[in-house]
Amino acid sequence: SIECQPEARHSNEKRSDIWCTFGQWGVPVEIKRDRHRDMWRAINQQLIPKYSIDPRAQGFGIYLVLWFGGGSQMPAPESGRKPATAAQLLQRLKEQVPAEQARLITVHVIDCCHTP
């Protein structure tokens, strides 16, 4: 009996893209496209400080990025080159999760360019 709600409100009046609940517990899901201007900052400026602090989440959260090939429209990371593949993007985003939250915050990249 898992329920997912879009644009769910949290106790601090912030809204995650999706809020999934199971009983009294929940997990926020923040979603960005590979070309979104906040893609590189969303883990540490949205998901962790605004959504995973909801008491029902107990610090847990999911960051999901949709990969459409990156390209010239992808914002530049603070350091290094832009990733060339969905796998490279996933690795770079995982590196942004602070060590103390690594067991609580899950990062996923869905490659929307290739079909299985």
Secondary structure, DSSP 8 states (H G I E B T S, - for coil): -EEEEEEEE-TTS-EEEEEEEETTEEEEEEEEETT-TTTTTHIIIIIIIIITTSTTTTT-EEEEEEES--GGGS---SSS---SSHHHHHHHHHTTS-GGGTTTEEEEEEE-S---
